[in-house]
Amino acid sequence: MSADVVTRREAVGGATALRGRGTWRPTPYQLFGGLFWLVMTLAYWRIPLCCDAGQHAAVVERLRADLLHPRHPMADLPGAGSPYYSPYAVAQGAFARLTGLGGWAVVRLSGPVNLLVLLTGIGRFTRVLTPHRRAPVLCLAAMVLLWGTERAWWSGYLGLMSMTGDLGYPSTFAIGLAFWAWAFTARRAAGTGGPVRFVGPGGLASPWGYAALGALYGLILLVHPITSVAAVLGGVAFVAGGQRGWRPAVAVRWLLAGAVALLVGYAWPYFDVLALTGDRSVDAMHEQLYDGMPGHFWLALTGVPALWLRAGRSGTGEGRGAGPGWRDPLVLMFALECATVAYGWVSGHYTYGRILGLTLVPLQFALGVELARPGPWGPWRRLLGGVAAAGALTGFLTVQAGAVVPRSLDPVGFDQPPRWPTYDWAARYIRPGEPVIADGYYSVHLLAGYGPDLVAPAWPDPSLAEGERRRRLAAVRAYLAPDSTRAERAAVVRRYGARWLLLTRWRPVPEEATVVAWSRETGEVLARIGPGAKAGAGVRAAR
């Protein structure tokens, strides 16, 4: 049965239900997806935000203060050219201004919204691969469980464990949009409009529809540039594998989609997204993505037999995404993404390794689609199903279980998501925009999310020259050096306008600083420096 027939029957059933001649029944994916959304939202909310969340909360804070001309996300500097100021972030900033919510609250509320975009995108994408109703459930299960037996915690990695930290990130929203873009691309490439109407008077089949599809890819480019690389590769795979008949008019429409995508990226006023292609400031920090790859991803290899079967078939005949043999879009997508990851390793442009999470999608979804196929289960499919079930159970028990099983209900002792401290105790004393010298790993990643600035930002950002950021890091190290003199420290304070110190418990407080508060959780000390600070305050009494 074709996907079009299934879709028409579903549409008729829905229409008659509205007229009272039928009863709406949720699909298996609607039931499972709704339950998954609820469980993962609660799992995301129960863990204190950590890691990159401080950067994203800081972005919201700067946009809440000035939506049109925000400062640098983490420093008392201009923010022009920062790629963090994407349409997604600007929408968050506008929401924060309207509601009065702070950056941390907005990032936390973004989690369930991003998850909804992701889940609906997965459902729509799976429908172009197969009409079978169980397939989206199996594909989602494979996507969140079949990773590896060592924890992989990166933005854009969508295992259960990493979801507890990155649901509120722009990368999750961009990946959800990528699934939608692939689904619409597959429909266009197959030349079947189906029941979908995107925008414009002619629907997605018209040139306006191709332009709208290009705008969607352009939005992904702006929201999370590295995810757009994987999104475009997937789109190319569906066009190359599914397009039927390359008439000149067809080629012109795809060129229109590409041109609109580039135009959307070019026209965004906050930063020049095209300039990021030559920026290598974050390559060094991404080199570790290539370390320990087998332990992070080996369970996803369960999908290799399913992908091989797709490549060996002359055409499955099910779904708009089916292609002949090696032209199957999932096969092409996997090959293109593996080549891009390999290029990142060979060239030293390690940032391309960020698409590793999406490189697993063809394996995971090919497996889900294969196991959802109807018909008797022969020995090979029973074996594949058994291996997939064993792999999913292994991934759940070794890495993923702690994401959804709280410690209080855990009889085994599963690894739990990281729990970082909060810094609202310090932020209540520091006014937004006041520069802080901090020496703790947690504090330099989280404090800016409350509104204060850092003398030395933790992350590279094109809006601040990397050489200047390194000079600031060197100045902070010189200030905190045990042999630094009071005059040397005063010079650093004057140069960068520092007003506060946030020091770990083993760092002595300079004699000219005034201790204001300290954390019972971490032992860190907040002290005032610069104009207005009283000399001679001691830390021992405060502690």
ZAMARGU-4260 file (C-alpha; in steps of 0.2 Angstrom, whole numbers, plus 5000, padded with zeros to 4 digits):
<rodrens>
0) 5000/5000/5000 | 5007/5017/4995 | 5010/5031/5008 | 4998/5042/4997 | 4984/5029/5000
5) 4987/5028/5019 | 4988/5047/5020 | 4971/5049/5011 | 4963/5037/5021 | 4969/5045/5037
10) 4963/5062/5030 | 4946/5055/5026 | 4945/5047/5044 | 4949/5064/5052 | 4937/5073/5041
15) 4922/5061/5045 | 4927/5062/5063 | 4925/5081/5063 | 4907/5078/5055 | 4902/5066/5068
20) 4903/5050/5057 | 4919/5043/5064 | 4930/5042/5079 | 4947/5049/5080 | 4960/5037/5086
25) 4978/5042/5090 | 4991/5033/5080 | 5005/5022/5090 | 5017/5036/5087 | 5005/5050/5094
30) 5003/5039/5110 | 5021/5035/5112 | 5027/5052/5106 | 5016/5061/5118 | 5022/5050/5133
35) 5040/5052/5127 | 5037/5071/5127 | 5030/5071/5144 | 5044/5060/5152 | 5058/5069/5144
40) 5051/5086/5148 | 5051/5081/5167 | 5068/5073/5165 | 5075/5089/5158 | 5067/5100/5171
45) 5073/5089/5186 | 5091/5092/5182 | 5100/5109/5185 | 5105/5117/5169 | 5123/5115/5165
50) 5137/5116/5152 | 5132/5127/5137 | 5116/5132/5145 | 5125/5146/5153 | 5130/5153/5136
55) 5112/5152/5129 | 5105/5160/5145 | 5117/5174/5143 | 5112/5177/5125 | 5094/5178/5131
60) 5099/5191/5145 | 5108/5202/5132 | 5094/5202/5120 | 5082/5205/5134 | 5092/5221/5139
65) 5094/5226/5120 | 5085/5217/5107 | 5092/5226/5092 | 5110/5229/5098 | 5115/5216/5111
70) 5132/5216/5119 | 5144/5201/5118 | 5136/5186/5127 | 5149/5185/5140 | 5159/5201/5141
75) 5157/5219/5142 | 5160/5222/5124 | 5150/5225/5108 | 5141/5209/5102 | 5140/5213/5083
80) 5145/5198/5073 | 5141/5185/5086 | 5132/5169/5078 | 5123/5166/5095 | 5111/5180/5090
85) 5101/5169/5078 | 5082/5171/5074 | 5079/5157/5087 | 5088/5168/5100 | 5080/5184/5095
90) 5063/5175/5097 | 5069/5170/5115 | 5074/5187/5119 | 5058/5195/5113 | 5048/5182/5124
95) 5059/5187/5139 | 5055/5205/5136 | 5037/5202/5135 | 5036/5190/5150 | 5049/5198/5161
100) 5057/5180/5163 | 5076/5178/5164 | 5088/5169/5153 | 5088/5153/5163 | 5069/5152/5164
105) 5068/5155/5145 | 5081/5141/5141 | 5071/5129/5152 | 5055/5133/5144 | 5062/5131/5127
110) 5066/5112/5131 | 5048/5105/5128 | 5045/5117/5113 | 5061/5111/5105 | 5056/5093/5109
115) 5039/5095/5101 | 5047/5102/5085 | 5059/5087/5085 | 5046/5074/5088 | 5034/5081/5075
120) 5048/5082/5063 | 5053/5064/5066 | 5035/5059/5063 | 5034/5068/5046 | 5051/5062/5040
125) 5047/5044/5044 | 5031/5045/5034 | 5041/5049/5018 | 5051/5033/5021 | 5037/5021/5025
130) 5018/5021/5028 | 5019/5008/5042 | 5012/5016/5058 | 5024/5007/5069 | 5040/5014/5060
135) 5040/5031/5069 | 5040/5023/5086 | 5054/5011/5081 | 5064/5025/5073 | 5063/5036/5089
140) 5068/5022/5100 | 5083/5018/5089 | 5088/5036/5089 | 5088/5039/5108 | 5095/5022/5113
145) 5107/5015/5100 | 5123/5026/5103 | 5136/5017/5113 | 5141/5011/5130 | 5151/5027/5135
150) 5142/5043/5138 | 5143/5056/5123 | 5138/5073/5130 | 5137/5086/5116 | 5125/5098/5109
155) 5116/5090/5095 | 5118/5072/5102 | 5100/5065/5105 | 5102/5050/5116 | 5091/5050/5132
160) 5106/5055/5143 | 5112/5070/5132 | 5094/5076/5130 | 5092/5080/5148 | 5105/5093/5146
165) 5103/5100/5128 | 5084/5100/5124 | 5084/5119/5127 | 5098/5122/5115 | 5097/5129/5097
170) 5104/5113/5090 | 5089/5103/5096 | 5077/5116/5087 | 5088/5115/5072 | 5088/5096/5071
175) 5069/5096/5073 | 5068/5108/5058 | 5080/5097/5048 | 5069/5083/5049 | 5054/5094/5043
180) 5066/5100/5029 | 5070/5082/5024 | 5052/5077/5023 | 5047/5092/5012 | 5062/5089/5001
185) 5058/5071/4999 | 5040/5075/4993 | 5047/5088/4981 | 5060/5076/4974 | 5048/5062/4972
190) 5036/5074/4962 | 5021/5070/4973 | 5013/5084/4982 | 5002/5073/4993 | 4990/5082/5005
195) 5004/5094/5011 | 5003/5112/5008 | 5017/5122/5014 | 5015/5141/5010 | 5010/5151/4995
200) 4995/5150/4983 | 5002/5135/4974 | 5007/5125/4989 | 5025/5116/4990 | 5023/5111/4972
205) 5024/5129/4965 | 5040/5139/4964 | 5034/5148/4980 | 5035/5131/4988 | 5052/5128/4983
210) 5057/5146/4989 | 5049/5142/5006 | 5058/5126/5007 | 5074/5136/5004 | 5069/5148/5017
215) 5068/5134/5029 | 5085/5128/5025 | 5091/5146/5027 | 5083/5147/5045 | 5092/5131/5050
220) 5108/5139/5044 | 5106/5154/5055 | 5099/5144/5070 | 5114/5132/5071 | 5126/5133/5056
225) 5135/5116/5059 | 5118/5107/5059 | 5114/5115/5043 | 5129/5106/5035 | 5120/5089/5040
230) 5103/5096/5035 | 5110/5101/5017 | 5119/5084/5015 | 5102/5075/5019 | 5093/5087/5007
235) 5105/5083/4993 | 5103/5064/4996 | 5085/5065/4994 | 5086/5076/4979 | 5099/5065/4971
240) 5090/5048/4976 | 5072/5053/4974 | 5071/5066/4960 | 5061/5059/4945 | 5066/5068/4929
245) 5078/5082/4928 | 5069/5094/4917 | 5076/5111/4916 | 5061/5118/4926 | 5065/5106/4940
250) 5083/5111/4940 | 5078/5129/4941 | 5066/5126/4956 | 5080/5117/4966 | 5092/5132/4961
255) 5079/5144/4968 | 5078/5134/4984 | 5097/5135/4986 | 5097/5153/4982 | 5084/5158/4994
260) 5093/5148/5008 | 5109/5158/5005 | 5099/5174/5003 | 5090/5171/5020 | 5107/5168/5028
265) 5115/5183/5020 | 5101/5195/5024 | 5101/5192/5043 | 5108/5208/5051 | 5115/5202/5067
270) 5130/5192/5060 | 5138/5186/5043 | 5134/5168/5043 | 5145/5165/5027 | 5160/5172/5036
275) 5159/5157/5048 | 5165/5145/5035 | 5183/5151/5037 | 5182/5153/5056 | 5193/5140/5065
280) 5193/5147/5082 | 5183/5132/5089 | 5191/5118/5080 | 5203/5114/5094 | 5189/5111/5107
285) 5180/5100/5095 | 5195/5088/5092 | 5190/5078/5107 | 5174/5073/5097 | 5185/5061/5087
290) 5192/5053/5103 | 5183/5037/5109 | 5171/5036/5094 | 5169/5017/5095 | 5163/5018/5113
295) 5151/5033/5110 | 5143/5026/5094 | 5146/5007/5091 | 5128/5002/5095 | 5122/5012/5081
300) 5131/4999/5069 | 5116/4988/5072 | 5108/4998/5058 | 5121/4993/5045 | 5113/4977/5039
305) 5096/4987/5037 | 5105/5001/5027 | 5114/4987/5017 | 5098/4979/5013 | 5091/4996/5007
310) 5106/4998/4996 | 5104/4981/4988 | 5086/4983/4984 | 5081/4989/4966 | 5068/5000/4974
315) 5057/4997/4989 | 5041/5004/4982 | 5036/5011/4999 | 5036/5029/5003 | 5042/5045/4994
320) 5060/5042/5000 | 5063/5026/4992 | 5077/5026/4979 | 5084/5012/4968 | 5099/5003/4976
325) 5113/5014/4980 | 5103/5029/4976 | 5092/5026/4992 | 5092/5043/5001 | 5097/5036/5018
330) 5112/5027/5010 | 5117/5043/5001 | 5115/5053/5017 | 5126/5041/5027 | 5139/5041/5014
335) 5140/5060/5012 | 5140/5063/5031 | 5154/5050/5034 | 5164/5059/5021 | 5161/5076/5029
340) 5166/5069/5046 | 5182/5061/5038 | 5186/5078/5030 | 5185/5086/5047 | 5198/5074/5054
345) 5210/5075/5039 | 5209/5093/5037 | 5210/5098/5056 | 5193/5107/5054 | 5187/5097/5069
350) 5171/5107/5070 | 5163/5096/5056 | 5163/5082/5069 | 5148/5091/5077 | 5137/5082/5064
355) 5142/5065/5071 | 5126/5064/5080 | 5116/5066/5064 | 5127/5054/5055 | 5119/5040/5065
360) 5102/5045/5059 | 5102/5035/5042 | 5108/5019/5052 | 5095/5021/5066 | 5080/5025/5054
365) 5085/5012/5042 | 5084/4999/5056 | 5067/5006/5062 | 5059/5006/5045 | 5066/4988/5041
370) 5059/4981/5058 | 5042/4989/5054 | 5040/4981/5037 | 5025/4969/5036 | 5025/4951/5032
375) 5032/4936/5041 | 5048/4937/5051 | 5061/4926/5043 | 5076/4920/5052 | 5086/4935/5046
380) 5074/4948/5052 | 5071/4939/5069 | 5090/4939/5071 | 5091/4958/5066 | 5076/4962/5078
385) 5085/4952/5092 | 5101/4961/5090 | 5092/4978/5089 | 5083/4974/5105 | 5099/4968/5114
390) 5108/4984/5108 | 5094/4995/5114 | 5094/4987/5131 | 5113/4988/5132 | 5112/5006/5128
395) 5099/5009/5141 | 5107/5000/5155 | 5124/5006/5152 | 5122/5025/5148 | 5104/5031/5145
400) 5094/5024/5160 | 5099/5038/5172 | 5091/5051/5161 | 5074/5044/5166 | 5076/5035/5182
405) 5079/5047/5196 | 5091/5042/5210 | 5077/5040/5223 | 5069/5026/5212 | 5085/5018/5206
410) 5088/5001/5213 | 5104/4998/5203 | 5114/5014/5203 | 5113/5020/5185 | 5125/5035/5180
415) 5115/5051/5182 | 5116/5067/5172 | 5129/5080/5179 | 5123/5091/5192 | 5131/5108/5192
420) 5130/5121/5205 | 5119/5137/5203 | 5125/5155/5205 | 5110/5164/5209 | 5118/5167/5227
425) 5131/5177/5218 | 5121/5185/5205 | 5110/5194/5218 | 5124/5205/5222 | 5131/5208/5204
430) 5122/5220/5193 | 5120/5215/5175 | 5134/5220/5164 | 5147/5221/5179 | 5163/5212/5174
435) 5169/5198/5185 | 5186/5189/5187 | 5182/5170/5190 | 5193/5155/5192 | 5181/5140/5193
440) 5176/5129/5179 | 5158/5130/5183 | 5157/5148/5187 | 5165/5154/5170 | 5152/5143/5161
445) 5137/5148/5171 | 5138/5165/5179 | 5135/5175/5163 | 5118/5167/5161 | 5112/5178/5176
450) 5117/5194/5168 | 5135/5198/5174 | 5150/5199/5162 | 5166/5190/5163 | 5183/5198/5160
455) 5188/5183/5150 | 5174/5174/5141 | 5175/5155/5142 | 5170/5152/5124 | 5177/5158/5107
460) 5165/5170/5098 | 5168/5179/5081 | 5162/5195/5089 | 5178/5195/5099 | 5195/5192/5091
465) 5202/5176/5097 | 5219/5185/5101 | 5210/5197/5112 | 5201/5183/5121 | 5218/5174/5124
470) 5225/5191/5131 | 5211/5192/5143 | 5213/5174/5149 | 5232/5178/5152 | 5227/5194/5161
475) 5216/5184/5173 | 5229/5171/5176 | 5242/5185/5180 | 5229/5193/5192 | 5226/5176/5201
480) 5245/5171/5201 | 5251/5168/5219 | 5266/5180/5216 | 5256/5194/5209 | 5258/5211/5217
485) 5244/5223/5222 | 5250/5235/5208 | 5249/5222/5195 | 5232/5217/5200 | 5226/5235/5200
490) 5232/5237/5183 | 5221/5222/5177 | 5206/5229/5186 | 5208/5246/5178 | 5211/5239/5161
495) 5195/5228/5160 | 5184/5237/5173 | 5183/5222/5184 | 5171/5224/5199 | 5170/5207/5207
500) 5180/5191/5211 | 5172/5174/5211 | 5185/5162/5218 | 5186/5144/5222 | 5188/5139/5240
505) 5207/5135/5238 | 5211/5152/5230 | 5216/5166/5243 | 5207/5182/5242 | 5218/5197/5238
510) 5220/5209/5253 | 5212/5223/5243 | 5196/5214/5240 | 5180/5214/5251 | 5171/5197/5254
515) 5153/5199/5251 | 5146/5181/5250 | 5150/5163/5249 | 5142/5147/5244 | 5139/5133/5256
520) 5137/5121/5241 | 5154/5124/5233 | 5164/5135/5246 | 5166/5148/5232 | 5169/5166/5238
525) 5162/5182/5230 | 5172/5198/5234 | 5171/5216/5228 | 5186/5224/5220 | 5189/5240/5211
530) 5182/5257/5217 | 5172/5255/5233 | 5180/5240/5239 | 5187/5240/5257 | 5204/5235/5261
535) 5209/5221/5273 | 5194/5210/5272 | 5198/5192/5277 | 5191/5176/5269 | 5192/5165/5284
540) 5179/5174/5295 | 5167/5174/5280 | 5169/5155/5278
</rodrens>
